[in-house]
Amino acid sequence: MSLGGDTADDAKDGPWIGRSLPRFEDLRLVRGAGRYSDDISAAHQLCAVFVRSPHAHANIVSIDASAARAMPGVVAIFTGADYAADGKAPIPVMPVPAGALDVDDPAFKATDSRSIFISTQWPLAMDRVRYPGEPVAMVVAETLNAAQDAAEHMIVEYEALPALIDSAQAAHHDALKIWPAARDNIAFENDFGVRENAEAALAQAHLVIEETYRNPRIVVAFMEPRSAIAEVEAETGRIILQTGCQGVHRVRMGVCGALKLPVESLRVVCPDTGGGFGSRTDPYPEQVCVVWAAARLQRAVKWTNDRTESLLTDYQGRDIVTRMRMGFNADGAITG
């Protein structure tokens, strides 16, 4: 790899395949001249801080924002009730969208015998929280310190509920009624090949091996914490959202779908992004909230996760339990 300029390898004649390609973006980044979401600020911007659930599963009994509203510098405090009163919708969520542009195009299709369960994800929790760190309220203030101080004065009463932390149990556990509309709490099922053919092959196999593999849940932990800043263009009324992501189209359509905005009314700009690994592909509650707040307050609103929030709330990966049954013939070839 080259940081720019010609090298002996670069100067050789012949095809580029197999040769190191010169890179021209690295010098700017390694010299500290990158421009990430948190590096971007706007004149007279407000700062947002989220009040988050300490519980994995709980009913929200009450939210008392009176003390927080009286704190110096506080401009607004928003809850899920405010969001719903504005007529906004949940964030469109589905298992593995197929299209980079059309978030309504699912990779897995429902059939007569199988349904696709699409969960409801509100940007701010309504009546119940379902994971530690789920945003319950958003405090918007003149400074970050003022927003943080006010967030600490928010009083939220919870009724803790039982929680499951094992995906294998959750897949078939309905006693908690976490998702009453879900059939057996399964998001989707899909077959590859013909199941009857596989069963017949296994029945005739010389050797059948059966095993369960666990791939634990992981926190992605990219270097740059998530951040977003939204502001309204004075000339056009269009909202500009600048946020590190892995595709501005899916973020834009998700945010517009939740806020019921025409897509042309929102422009999403992706500056430098310090890691993503798939977990920055879909929209997050905080991105929806800063756009909503900027539109309501007609001022720029900026938010940046701290590292603890990132560990709790970044979309996580894996947590896969794989049960495998494989048949072999006498020569060791896989038959089913």
Phi and psi in degrees as GROMACS dihedral restraints (atoms count N, CA, C in turn):
[ dihedral_restraints ]
;  ai    aj    ak    al  type     phi  dphi    fc
    3     4     5     6     1  -115.5    20    10
    4     5     6     7     1   142.0    20    10
    6     7     8     9     1   -85.6    20    10
    7     8     9    10     1     9.9    20    10
    9    10    11    12     1   127.6    20    10
   10    11    12    13     1   152.4    20    10
   12    13    14    15     1    87.2    20    10
   13    14    15    16     1   172.6    20    10
   15    16    17    18     1   -87.8    20    10
   16    17    18    19     1   145.2    20    10
   18    19    20    21     1  -123.4    20    10
   19    20    21    22     1   174.5    20    10
   21    22    23    24     1   -59.9    20    10
   22    23    24    25     1   -40.3    20    10
   24    25    26    27     1   -66.6    20    10
   25    26    27    28     1   -41.1    20    10
   27    28    29    30     1   -63.3    20    10
   28    29    30    31     1   -31.8    20    10
   30    31    32    33     1   -82.6    20    10
   31    32    33    34     1   -10.8    20    10
   33    34    35    36     1   -65.0    20    10
   34    35    36    37     1   147.0    20    10
   36    37    38    39     1   -78.8    20    10
   37    38    39    40     1   159.8    20    10
   39    40    41    42     1   113.7    20    10
   40    41    42    43     1  -177.5    20    10
   42    43    44    45     1   -67.0    20    10
   43    44    45    46     1   153.1    20    10
   45    46    47    48     1   -78.3    20    10
   46    47    48    49     1   -19.1    20    10
   48    49    50    51     1   -62.5    20    10
   49    50    51    52     1   127.9    20    10
   51    52    53    54     1    92.8    20    10
   52    53    54    55     1    -6.8    20    10
   54    55    56    57     1  -104.4    20    10
   55    56    57    58     1   152.6    20    10
   57    58    59    60     1   -66.8    20    10
   58    59    60    61     1   133.6    20    10
   60    61    62    63     1   -96.3    20    10
   61    62    63    64     1   139.6    20    10
   63    64    65    66     1   -67.2    20    10
   64    65    66    67     1   139.6    20    10
   66    67    68    69     1  -114.7    20    10
   67    68    69    70     1   138.5    20    10
   69    70    71    72     1  -116.5    20    10
   70    71    72    73     1    -8.0    20    10
   72    73    74    75     1   -89.7    20    10
   73    74    75    76     1   -15.7    20    10
   75    76    77    78     1   -71.8    20    10
   76    77    78    79     1   -38.4    20    10
   78    79    80    81     1   -58.4    20    10
   79    80    81    82     1   -42.4    20    10
   81    82    83    84     1   -60.2    20    10
   82    83    84    85     1   -41.3    20    10
   84    85    86    87     1   -74.4    20    10
   85    86    87    88     1   -43.9    20    10
   87    88    89    90     1   -72.0    20    10
   88    89    90    91     1   -18.0    20    10
   90    91    92    93     1   -88.5    20    10
   91    92    93    94     1     3.8    20    10
   93    94    95    96     1    81.3    20    10
   94    95    96    97     1    17.9    20    10
   96    97    98    99     1   -98.9    20    10
   97    98    99   100     1    14.5    20    10
   99   100   101   102     1   -66.8    20    10
  100   101   102   103     1   159.1    20    10
  102   103   104   105     1  -129.0    20    10
  103   104   105   106     1    98.8    20    10
  105   106   107   108     1  -100.8    20    10
  106   107   108   109     1   173.0    20    10
  108   109   110   111     1   -55.1    20    10
  109   110   111   112     1   -44.0    20    10
  111   112   113   114     1   -72.9    20    10
  112   113   114   115     1   -13.7    20    10
  114   115   116   117     1   -77.9    20    10
  115   116   117   118     1   -12.1    20    10
  117   118   119   120     1   -95.2    20    10
  118   119   120   121     1   130.8    20    10
  120   121   122   123     1  -135.5    20    10
  121   122   123   124     1   158.9    20    10
  123   124   125   126     1  -125.4    20    10
  124   125   126   127     1   155.8    20    10
  126   127   128   129     1   -63.6    20    10
  127   128   129   130     1   136.0    20    10
  129   130   131   132     1    59.3    20    10
  130   131   132   133     1    31.8    20    10
  132   133   134   135     1   -72.8    20    10
  133   134   135   136     1   154.6    20    10
  135   136   137   138     1  -103.5    20    10
  136   137   138   139     1   159.9    20    10
  138   139   140   141     1  -115.6    20    10
  139   140   141   142     1   138.8    20    10
  141   142   143   144     1  -112.4    20    10
  142   143   144   145     1   142.1    20    10
  144   145   146   147     1  -134.9    20    10
  145   146   147   148     1   140.8    20    10
  147   148   149   150     1  -103.5    20    10
  148   149   150   151     1   136.7    20    10
  150   151   152   153     1   -87.8    20    10
  151   152   153   154     1   125.4    20    10
  153   154   155   156     1  -120.6    20    10
  154   155   156   157     1   152.8    20    10
  156   157   158   159     1   -70.3    20    10
  157   158   159   160     1   135.2    20    10
  159   160   161   162     1   -87.8    20    10
  160   161   162   163     1    -2.3    20    10
  162   163   164   165     1  -108.7    20    10
  163   164   165   166     1   153.1    20    10
  165   166   167   168     1   -80.1    20    10
  166   167   168   169     1   -26.6    20    10
  168   169   170   171     1  -160.9    20    10
  169   170   171   172     1   119.8    20    10
  171   172   173   174     1  -164.1    20    10
  172   173   174   175     1   150.7    20    10
  174   175   176   177     1   -81.9    20    10
  175   176   177   178     1   142.0    20    10
  177   178   179   180     1   -88.0    20    10
  178   179   180   181     1   112.3    20    10
  180   181   182   183     1   -80.8    20    10
  181   182   183   184     1   -47.1    20    10
  183   184   185   186     1  -160.3    20    10
  184   185   186   187     1   156.0    20    10
  186   187   188   189     1  -128.6    20    10
  187   188   189   190     1   119.4    20    10
  189   190   191   192     1  -111.3    20    10
  190   191   192   193     1   109.1    20    10
  192   193   194   195     1  -105.2    20    10
  193   194   195   196     1     8.1    20    10
  195   196   197   198     1   -62.8    20    10
  196   197   198   199     1   -44.6    20    10
  198   199   200   201     1   -67.2    20    10
  199   200   201   202     1   -39.1    20    10
  201   202   203   204     1   -66.7    20    10
  202   203   204   205     1   -38.8    20    10
  204   205   206   207     1   -64.3    20    10
  205   206   207   208     1   -26.8    20    10
  207   208   209   210     1   -83.8    20    10
  208   209   210   211     1    -4.3    20    10
  210   211   212   213     1   -72.0    20    10
  211   212   213   214     1   149.1    20    10
  213   214   215   216     1   -60.7    20    10
  214   215   216   217     1   137.7    20    10
  216   217   218   219     1    84.4    20    10
  217   218   219   220     1    -5.6    20    10
  219   220   221   222     1   -74.2    20    10
  220   221   222   223     1   129.5    20    10
  222   223   224   225     1  -100.9    20    10
  223   224   225   226     1   -40.9    20    10
  225   226   227   228     1  -160.6    20    10
  226   227   228   229     1   152.9    20    10
  228   229   230   231     1  -131.2    20    10
  229   230   231   232     1   126.2    20    10
  231   232   233   234     1  -117.3    20    10
  232   233   234   235     1   141.5    20    10
  234   235   236   237     1  -123.9    20    10
  235   236   237   238     1   177.0    20    10
  237   238   239   240     1   -60.6    20    10
  238   239   240   241     1   -32.9    20    10
  240   241   242   243     1   -63.7    20    10
  241   242   243   244     1   -38.9    20    10
  243   244   245   246     1   -65.0    20    10
  244   245   246   247     1   -40.9    20    10
  246   247   248   249     1   -62.2    20    10
  247   248   249   250     1   -46.2    20    10
  249   250   251   252     1   -66.5    20    10
  250   251   252   253     1   -38.2    20    10
  252   253   254   255     1   -63.4    20    10
  253   254   255   256     1   -26.3    20    10
  255   256   257   258     1   -78.4    20    10
  256   257   258   259     1    -3.2    20    10
  258   259   260   261     1    79.6    20    10
  259   260   261   262     1    20.9    20    10
  261   262   263   264     1   -84.8    20    10
  262   263   264   265     1   170.1    20    10
  264   265   266   267     1  -121.8    20    10
  265   266   267   268     1   166.7    20    10
  267   268   269   270     1   -64.0    20    10
  268   269   270   271     1   163.1    20    10
  270   271   272   273     1   -72.2    20    10
  271   272   273   274     1   130.3    20    10
  273   274   275   276     1   -63.3    20    10
  274   275   276   277     1   120.7    20    10
  276   277   278   279     1  -130.5    20    10
  277   278   279   280     1   135.4    20    10
  279   280   281   282     1  -150.2    20    10
  280   281   282   283     1   157.2    20    10
  282   283   284   285     1   -72.2    20    10
  283   284   285   286     1   113.8    20    10
  285   286   287   288     1    52.5    20    10
  286   287   288   289     1    78.3    20    10
  288   289   290   291     1   -60.0    20    10
  289   290   291   292     1   144.8    20    10
  291   292   293   294     1   -85.1    20    10
  292   293   294   295     1   -31.8    20    10
  294   295   296   297     1  -100.0    20    10
  295   296   297   298     1   143.2    20    10
  297   298   299   300     1   -74.4    20    10
  298   299   300   301     1   -24.8    20    10
  300   301   302   303     1  -104.2    20    10
  301   302   303   304     1   -38.7    20    10
  303   304   305   306     1  -104.2    20    10
  304   305   306   307     1   103.3    20    10
  306   307   308   309     1   -73.5    20    10
  307   308   309   310     1    -8.4    20    10
  309   310   311   312     1   -89.8    20    10
  310   311   312   313     1     3.2    20    10
  312   313   314   315     1   -98.8    20    10
  313   314   315   316     1   100.1    20    10
  315   316   317   318     1   -80.4    20    10
  316   317   318   319     1   149.5    20    10
  318   319   320   321     1   -73.2    20    10
  319   320   321   322     1   -29.0    20    10
  321   322   323   324     1  -116.3    20    10
  322   323   324   325     1   128.1    20    10
  324   325   326   327     1  -101.8    20    10
  325   326   327   328     1   144.5    20    10
  327   328   329   330     1   -71.8    20    10
  328   329   330   331     1   151.2    20    10
  330   331   332   333     1  -126.0    20    10
  331   332   333   334     1  -179.5    20    10
  333   334   335   336     1   -62.1    20    10
  334   335   336   337     1   -30.8    20    10
  336   337   338   339     1  -102.6    20    10
  337   338   339   340     1   -10.5    20    10
  339   340   341   342     1  -133.1    20    10
  340   341   342   343     1   134.9    20    10
  342   343   344   345     1  -106.0    20    10
  343   344   345   346     1   158.9    20    10
  345   346   347   348     1  -106.8    20    10
  346   347   348   349     1   120.1    20    10
  348   349   350   351     1   -93.0    20    10
  349   350   351   352     1   116.6    20    10
  351   352   353   354     1  -107.5    20    10
  352   353   354   355     1   118.1    20    10
  354   355   356   357     1   -76.3    20    10
  355   356   357   358     1   162.1    20    10
  357   358   359   360     1   -98.7    20    10
  358   359   360   361     1   118.7    20    10
  360   361   362   363     1  -118.1    20    10
  361   362   363   364     1   103.8    20    10
  363   364   365   366     1   -83.6    20    10
  364   365   366   367     1   140.6    20    10
  366   367   368   369     1   -59.9    20    10
  367   368   369   370     1   -35.9    20    10
  369   370   371   372     1  -122.4    20    10
  370   371   372   373     1   131.2    20    10
  372   373   374   375     1   -56.4    20    10
  373   374   375   376     1   142.1    20    10
  375   376   377   378     1   -91.0    20    10
  376   377   378   379     1   -86.3    20    10
  378   379   380   381     1  -106.5    20    10
  379   380   381   382     1    -9.9    20    10
  381   382   383   384     1  -150.0    20    10
  382   383   384   385     1   144.6    20    10
  384   385   386   387     1  -105.1    20    10
  385   386   387   388     1   148.0    20    10
  387   388   389   390     1  -129.6    20    10
  388   389   390   391     1     4.2    20    10
  390   391   392   393     1  -161.1    20    10
  391   392   393   394     1   151.0    20    10
  393   394   395   396     1   -62.8    20    10
  394   395   396   397     1   130.8    20    10
  396   397   398   399     1    95.6    20    10
  397   398   399   400     1    -3.1    20    10
  399   400   401   402     1   -60.8    20    10
  400   401   402   403     1   131.4    20    10
  402   403   404   405     1   -69.2    20    10
  403   404   405   406     1   132.4    20    10
  405   406   407   408     1  -108.7    20    10
  406   407   408   409     1   -34.0    20    10
  408   409   410   411     1  -152.2    20    10
  409   410   411   412     1   157.8    20    10
  411   412   413   414     1  -123.4    20    10
  412   413   414   415     1   124.8    20    10
  414   415   416   417     1  -101.9    20    10
  415   416   417   418     1   127.3    20    10
  417   418   419   420     1  -117.8    20    10
  418   419   420   421     1   125.2    20    10
  420   421   422   423     1  -140.6    20    10
  421   422   423   424     1   172.8    20    10
  423   424   425   426     1   -68.0    20    10
  424   425   426   427     1   -29.7    20    10
  426   427   428   429     1  -134.5    20    10
  427   428   429   430     1   162.4    20    10
  429   430   431   432     1   -65.0    20    10
  430   431   432   433     1   -42.3    20    10
  432   433   434   435     1   -61.5    20    10
  433   434   435   436     1   -40.7    20    10
  435   436   437   438     1   -64.9    20    10
  436   437   438   439     1   -39.6    20    10
  438   439   440   441     1   -67.2    20    10
  439   440   441   442     1   -41.1    20    10
  441   442   443   444     1   -65.3    20    10
  442   443   444   445     1   -42.7    20    10
  444   445   446   447     1   -62.3    20    10
  445   446   447   448     1   -43.7    20    10
  447   448   449   450     1   -66.9    20    10
  448   449   450   451     1   -38.4    20    10
  450   451   452   453     1   -60.2    20    10
  451   452   453   454     1   -34.2    20    10
  453   454   455   456     1   -71.0    20    10
  454   455   456   457     1   -16.3    20    10
  456   457   458   459     1   -97.2    20    10
  457   458   459   460     1     2.5    20    10
  459   460   461   462     1   -73.2    20    10
  460   461   462   463     1   134.2    20    10
  462   463   464   465     1  -113.1    20    10
  463   464   465   466     1   112.6    20    10
  465   466   467   468     1  -118.3    20    10
  466   467   468   469     1   124.7    20    10
  468   469   470   471     1   -99.6    20    10
  469   470   471   472     1   128.2    20    10
  471   472   473   474     1  -117.1    20    10
  472   473   474   475     1   152.6    20    10
  474   475   476   477     1  -113.0    20    10
  475   476   477   478     1   103.1    20    10
  477   478   479   480     1   -64.5    20    10
  478   479   480   481     1   141.0    20    10
  480   481   482   483     1  -122.4    20    10
  481   482   483   484     1   159.1    20    10
  483   484   485   486     1   -60.0    20    10
  484   485   486   487     1   152.6    20    10
  486   487   488   489     1  -137.0    20    10
  487   488   489   490     1   148.0    20    10
  489   490   491   492     1  -107.8    20    10
  490   491   492   493     1   136.7    20    10
  492   493   494   495     1  -119.3    20    10
  493   494   495   496     1     5.5    20    10
  495   496   497   498     1  -114.1    20    10
  496   497   498   499     1   121.2    20    10
  498   499   500   501     1   -66.3    20    10
  499   500   501   502     1   -33.5    20    10
  501   502   503   504     1   -65.1    20    10
  502   503   504   505     1   -38.4    20    10
  504   505   506   507     1   -70.3    20    10
  505   506   507   508     1   -42.6    20    10
  507   508   509   510     1   -63.9    20    10
  508   509   510   511     1   -28.6    20    10
  510   511   512   513     1   -64.0    20    10
  511   512   513   514     1   -26.7    20    10
  513   514   515   516     1  -128.5    20    10
  514   515   516   517     1    16.7    20    10
  516   517   518   519     1  -104.4    20    10
  517   518   519   520     1   117.1    20    10
  519   520   521   522     1  -116.8    20    10
  520   521   522   523     1     2.7    20    10
  522   523   524   525     1   -67.0    20    10
  523   524   525   526     1   -31.3    20    10
  525   526   527   528     1   -79.3    20    10
  526   527   528   529     1   -16.6    20    10
  528   529   530   531     1    53.7    20    10
  529   530   531   532     1    41.4    20    10
  531   532   533   534     1   -63.3    20    10
  532   533   534   535     1   -44.3    20    10
  534   535   536   537     1  -125.1    20    10
  535   536   537   538     1    85.7    20    10
  537   538   539   540     1   -58.9    20    10
  538   539   540   541     1   -28.5    20    10
  540   541   542   543     1   -80.2    20    10
  541   542   543   544     1   -13.0    20    10
  543   544   545   546     1   -82.4    20    10
  544   545   546   547     1   135.0    20    10
  546   547   548   549     1   -78.9    20    10
  547   548   549   550     1   109.3    20    10
  549   550   551   552     1    57.8    20    10
  550   551   552   553     1    20.8    20    10
  552   553   554   555     1    61.1    20    10
  553   554   555   556     1    30.5    20    10
  555   556   557   558     1  -103.9    20    10
  556   557   558   559     1   128.1    20    10
  558   559   560   561     1   -71.1    20    10
  559   560   561   562     1   -47.3    20    10
  561   562   563   564     1  -164.2    20    10
  562   563   564   565     1   160.1    20    10
  564   565   566   567     1  -126.6    20    10
  565   566   567   568     1   151.3    20    10
  567   568   569   570     1  -153.0    20    10
  568   569   570   571     1   141.0    20    10
  570   571   572   573     1  -111.0    20    10
  571   572   573   574     1   145.3    20    10
  573   574   575   576     1  -121.8    20    10
  574   575   576   577     1   124.8    20    10
  576   577   578   579     1    82.9    20    10
  577   578   579   580     1  -172.1    20    10
  579   580   581   582     1  -105.1    20    10
  580   581   582   583     1   118.7    20    10
  582   583   584   585     1   -62.0    20    10
  583   584   585   586     1   -39.8    20    10
  585   586   587   588     1   -62.3    20    10
  586   587   588   589     1   -38.3    20    10
  588   589   590   591     1   -64.5    20    10
  589   590   591   592     1   -39.8    20    10
  591   592   593   594     1   -66.1    20    10
  592   593   594   595     1   -42.1    20    10
  594   595   596   597     1   -62.9    20    10
  595   596   597   598     1   -40.1    20    10
  597   598   599   600     1   -65.3    20    10
  598   599   600   601     1   -41.1    20    10
  600   601   602   603     1   -63.9    20    10
  601   602   603   604     1   -40.0    20    10
  603   604   605   606     1   -66.6    20    10
  604   605   606   607     1   -36.3    20    10
  606   607   608   609     1   -65.5    20    10
  607   608   609   610     1   -28.0    20    10
  609   610   611   612     1   -99.3    20    10
  610   611   612   613     1     1.8    20    10
  612   613   614   615     1   -69.9    20    10
  613   614   615   616     1   148.8    20    10
  615   616   617   618     1   -70.0    20    10
  616   617   618   619     1   -35.9    20    10
  618   619   620   621     1  -143.6    20    10
  619   620   621   622     1   134.9    20    10
  621   622   623   624     1  -121.4    20    10
  622   623   624   625     1   127.7    20    10
  624   625   626   627     1  -112.7    20    10
  625   626   627   628     1   131.8    20    10
  627   628   629   630     1  -126.7    20    10
  628   629   630   631     1   131.3    20    10
  630   631   632   633     1  -152.6    20    10
  631   632   633   634     1   156.0    20    10
  633   634   635   636     1  -117.2    20    10
  634   635   636   637     1   130.7    20    10
  636   637   638   639     1  -118.6    20    10
  637   638   639   640     1   135.3    20    10
  639   640   641   642     1  -111.9    20    10
  640   641   642   643     1   126.1    20    10
  642   643   644   645     1  -113.8    20    10
  643   644   645   646     1   106.8    20    10
  645   646   647   648     1   -68.5    20    10
  646   647   648   649     1   159.3    20    10
  648   649   650   651     1   -63.5    20    10
  649   650   651   652     1   143.2    20    10
  651   652   653   654     1  -129.6    20    10
  652   653   654   655     1   147.9    20    10
  654   655   656   657     1   -91.7    20    10
  655   656   657   658     1   130.1    20    10
  657   658   659   660     1   -66.3    20    10
  658   659   660   661     1   -41.8    20    10
  660   661   662   663     1    56.3    20    10
  661   662   663   664     1    48.8    20    10
  663   664   665   666     1   -68.1    20    10
  664   665   666   667     1   158.9    20    10
  666   667   668   669     1   -66.0    20    10
  667   668   669   670     1   -39.0    20    10
  669   670   671   672     1   -94.1    20    10
  670   671   672   673     1   115.6    20    10
  672   673   674   675     1   -59.1    20    10
  673   674   675   676     1   152.3    20    10
  675   676   677   678     1   -63.7    20    10
  676   677   678   679     1   146.8    20    10
  678   679   680   681     1  -156.2    20    10
  679   680   681   682     1   157.6    20    10
  681   682   683   684     1  -158.4    20    10
  682   683   684   685     1   145.8    20    10
  684   685   686   687     1  -137.8    20    10
  685   686   687   688     1   129.1    20    10
  687   688   689   690     1  -122.0    20    10
  688   689   690   691     1   137.6    20    10
  690   691   692   693     1  -145.7    20    10
  691   692   693   694     1   156.1    20    10
  693   694   695   696     1   -99.8    20    10
  694   695   696   697     1   126.5    20    10
  696   697   698   699     1   -68.2    20    10
  697   698   699   700     1   123.0    20    10
  699   700   701   702     1   -63.3    20    10
  700   701   702   703     1   -36.0    20    10
  702   703   704   705     1   -74.3    20    10
  703   704   705   706     1   -38.2    20    10
  705   706   707   708     1  -112.5    20    10
  706   707   708   709     1   -19.7    20    10
  708   709   710   711     1    79.2    20    10
  709   710   711   712     1    -0.9    20    10
  711   712   713   714     1   -73.3    20    10
  712   713   714   715     1   145.5    20    10
  714   715   716   717     1   -95.6    20    10
  715   716   717   718     1   134.3    20    10
  717   718   719   720     1  -108.4    20    10
  718   719   720   721     1   120.0    20    10
  720   721   722   723     1  -109.7    20    10
  721   722   723   724     1   119.4    20    10
  723   724   725   726     1  -109.4    20    10
  724   725   726   727     1   119.3    20    10
  726   727   728   729     1  -157.9    20    10
  727   728   729   730     1   136.1    20    10
  729   730   731   732     1   -66.7    20    10
  730   731   732   733     1   125.5    20    10
  732   733   734   735     1  -153.6    20    10
  733   734   735   736     1  -173.7    20    10
  735   736   737   738     1  -121.2    20    10
  736   737   738   739     1    35.4    20    10
  738   739   740   741     1   149.5    20    10
  739   740   741   742     1   108.0    20    10
  741   742   743   744     1   -70.7    20    10
  742   743   744   745     1   -27.0    20    10
  744   745   746   747     1   -68.0    20    10
  745   746   747   748     1   -46.1    20    10
  747   748   749   750     1   -67.2    20    10
  748   749   750   751     1   -38.7    20    10
  750   751   752   753     1   -63.3    20    10
  751   752   753   754     1   -45.3    20    10
  753   754   755   756     1   -62.0    20    10
  754   755   756   757     1   -45.3    20    10
  756   757   758   759     1   -69.9    20    10
  757   758   759   760     1   -33.3    20    10
  759   760   761   762     1   -67.8    20    10
  760   761   762   763     1   -44.9    20    10
  762   763   764   765     1   -64.8    20    10
  763   764   765   766     1   -44.3    20    10
  765   766   767   768     1   -65.6    20    10
  766   767   768   769     1   -35.7    20    10
  768   769   770   771     1   -64.0    20    10
  769   770   771   772     1   -40.3    20    10
  771   772   773   774     1   -70.4    20    10
  772   773   774   775     1   -40.9    20    10
  774   775   776   777     1   -91.2    20    10
  775   776   777   778     1    -0.4    20    10
  777   778   779   780     1    57.4    20    10
  778   779   780   781     1    48.2    20    10
  780   781   782   783     1  -108.7    20    10
  781   782   783   784     1   144.4    20    10
  783   784   785   786     1   -65.1    20    10
  784   785   786   787     1   141.0    20    10
  786   787   788   789     1   -61.0    20    10
  787   788   789   790     1   -28.5    20    10
  789   790   791   792     1   -72.2    20    10
  790   791   792   793     1    -9.7    20    10
  792   793   794   795     1   -87.2    20    10
  793   794   795   796     1    -4.4    20    10
  795   796   797   798     1  -129.9    20    10
  796   797   798   799     1   129.2    20    10
  798   799   800   801     1  -112.4    20    10
  799   800   801   802     1   127.2    20    10
  801   802   803   804     1  -107.3    20    10
  802   803   804   805     1   126.5    20    10
  804   805   806   807     1  -116.5    20    10
  805   806   807   808     1   129.2    20    10
  807   808   809   810     1  -105.7    20    10
  808   809   810   811     1   108.3    20    10
  810   811   812   813     1   -78.4    20    10
  811   812   813   814     1  -159.2    20    10
  813   814   815   816     1   -58.4    20    10
  814   815   816   817     1   144.0    20    10
  816   817   818   819     1  -128.0    20    10
  817   818   819   820     1   122.9    20    10
  819   820   821   822     1   -89.0    20    10
  820   821   822   823     1    64.4    20    10
  822   823   824   825     1    96.9    20    10
  823   824   825   826     1   151.7    20    10
  825   826   827   828     1  -156.5    20    10
  826   827   828   829     1   -55.5    20    10
  828   829   830   831     1    58.3    20    10
  829   830   831   832     1    32.2    20    10
  831   832   833   834     1    97.5    20    10
  832   833   834   835     1   -26.6    20    10
  834   835   836   837     1   -83.2    20    10
  835   836   837   838     1    -2.0    20    10
  837   838   839   840     1  -104.6    20    10
  838   839   840   841     1    14.5    20    10
  840   841   842   843     1   -76.7    20    10
  841   842   843   844     1   -46.6    20    10
  843   844   845   846     1   -93.8    20    10
  844   845   846   847     1   159.2    20    10
  846   847   848   849     1   -68.0    20    10
  847   848   849   850     1   150.8    20    10
  849   850   851   852     1  -109.9    20    10
  850   851   852   853     1   157.9    20    10
  852   853   854   855     1   -54.7    20    10
  853   854   855   856     1   -39.6    20    10
  855   856   857   858     1   -65.6    20    10
  856   857   858   859     1   -35.8    20    10
  858   859   860   861     1   -64.3    20    10
  859   860   861   862     1   -41.5    20    10
  861   862   863   864     1   -62.3    20    10
  862   863   864   865     1   -43.3    20    10
  864   865   866   867     1   -67.9    20    10
  865   866   867   868     1   -39.9    20    10
  867   868   869   870     1   -69.6    20    10
  868   869   870   871     1   -34.3    20    10
  870   871   872   873     1   -66.1    20    10
  871   872   873   874     1   -45.6    20    10
  873   874   875   876     1   -59.8    20    10
  874   875   876   877     1   -45.4    20    10
  876   877   878   879     1   -66.6    20    10
  877   878   879   880     1   -41.4    20    10
  879   880   881   882     1   -62.3    20    10
  880   881   882   883     1   -39.6    20    10
  882   883   884   885     1   -67.8    20    10
  883   884   885   886     1   -39.2    20    10
  885   886   887   888     1   -71.2    20    10
  886   887   888   889     1   -41.6    20    10
  888   889   890   891     1   -92.3    20    10
  889   890   891   892     1   -12.2    20    10
  891   892   893   894     1    55.9    20    10
  892   893   894   895     1    37.9    20    10
  894   895   896   897     1  -142.3    20    10
  895   896   897   898     1   156.0    20    10
  897   898   899   900     1   -65.6    20    10
  898   899   900   901     1   139.4    20    10
  900   901   902   903     1  -127.6    20    10
  901   902   903   904     1   128.6    20    10
  903   904   905   906     1  -122.3    20    10
  904   905   906   907     1   143.0    20    10
  906   907   908   909     1  -145.1    20    10
  907   908   909   910     1   142.3    20    10
  909   910   911   912     1  -139.5    20    10
  910   911   912   913     1   130.9    20    10
  912   913   914   915     1   -65.0    20    10
  913   914   915   916     1   143.8    20    10
  915   916   917   918     1   -90.7    20    10
  916   917   918   919     1   172.8    20    10
  918   919   920   921     1   -65.6    20    10
  919   920   921   922     1   -36.3    20    10
  921   922   923   924     1   -63.8    20    10
  922   923   924   925     1   -43.6    20    10
  924   925   926   927     1   -60.3    20    10
  925   926   927   928     1   -39.8    20    10
  927   928   929   930     1   -62.2    20    10
  928   929   930   931     1   -43.8    20    10
  930   931   932   933     1   -63.1    20    10
  931   932   933   934     1   -31.7    20    10
  933   934   935   936     1   -83.4    20    10
  934   935   936   937     1   -37.2    20    10
  936   937   938   939     1  -117.3    20    10
  937   938   939   940     1   -13.1    20    10
  939   940   941   942     1   -61.7    20    10
  940   941   942   943     1   142.1    20    10
  942   943   944   945     1   -58.1    20    10
  943   944   945   946     1   129.8    20    10
  945   946   947   948     1  -100.4    20    10
  946   947   948   949     1   173.0    20    10
  948   949   950   951     1  -127.6    20    10
  949   950   951   952     1   167.3    20    10
  951   952   953   954     1    66.4    20    10
  952   953   954   955     1  -126.6    20    10
  954   955   956   957     1    56.4    20    10
  955   956   957   958     1    52.9    20    10
  957   958   959   960     1  -110.1    20    10
  958   959   960   961     1   131.4    20    10
  960   961   962   963     1  -111.5    20    10
  961   962   963   964     1   116.6    20    10
  963   964   965   966     1  -110.3    20    10
  964   965   966   967     1   120.6    20    10
  966   967   968   969     1  -104.2    20    10
  967   968   969   970     1   119.7    20    10
  969   970   971   972     1  -118.5    20    10
  970   971   972   973     1   134.8    20    10
  972   973   974   975     1  -131.6    20    10
  973   974   975   976     1   122.2    20    10
  975   976   977   978     1  -134.7    20    10
  976   977   978   979     1   133.5    20    10
  978   979   980   981     1  -106.5    20    10
  979   980   981   982     1   145.4    20    10
  981   982   983   984     1  -129.6    20    10
  982   983   984   985     1   149.9    20    10
  984   985   986   987     1   -86.5    20    10
  985   986   987   988     1  -176.8    20    10
  987   988   989   990     1   -66.2    20    10
  988   989   990   991     1   -19.9    20    10
  990   991   992   993     1   -91.5    20    10
  991   992   993   994     1     0.6    20    10
  993   994   995   996     1    90.3    20    10
  994   995   996   997     1     4.6    20    10
  996   997   998   999     1   -78.5    20    10
  997   998   999  1000     1   141.1    20    10
  999  1000  1001  1002     1   -73.6    20    10
 1000  1001  1002  1003     1   128.7    20    10
 1002  1003  1004  1005     1  -111.3    20    10
 1003  1004  1005  1006     1   -17.2    20    10
